[in-house]
């Protein structure tokens, strides 16, 4: 089991550019979560999916943020256009139905300059 | 809305000693789960221990144990025989089974002194 795989591990981009973060959950896990971690706001839930369907996107900060899960093994979080205040570590996590604990990916550190 | 409060931003412990990290939560639900996660400098969030709210017995995982006080809505983590590798930020999390998602506290940074 390779765990939850996120890419890229680091991303530096210029303000206004589009950024796409990727996540591959653990096979068999039917829930996937996107979190953002900053010093000021801690861990914030952005969106989560059950069986590839978005259930709660109330944490998505603005229309600049969008997330998709086209199949059970892949999800993306897109920011367009990116802004310096989007700089953070973005985590993807997944879990299986009977186990409410999350398995996290290694995160993507996004820096928008 | 559920809230999770970790009142200790930083804690330190001497190697081989015992330390307790505090966590309180607020909920009107009866069915929920509580977790402690560890985030070392490598950034990877790791599940340390879980507690089902319907269980009275406190969970233990090797050197890690919890003190779950449901009426007081308190969920502390005790680390026994602390090791240098325990140095990390620890997050308390509340999982709402109805909402299907977790709420995290702000974390406690634990330093282990040799």
Interface residues (C-beta under 8 A of the other chain):
Chain A: X31 X33 X42 X43 X45 X48 X50 X55 X56 X89 X91 X93 X100 X101 X102 X103 X104 X106 X107 X109
Chain B: X33 X35 X37 X42 X43 X44 X45 X46 X47 X50 X91 X95 X97 X99 X100 X101 X102 X103 X104 X105 X106 X107
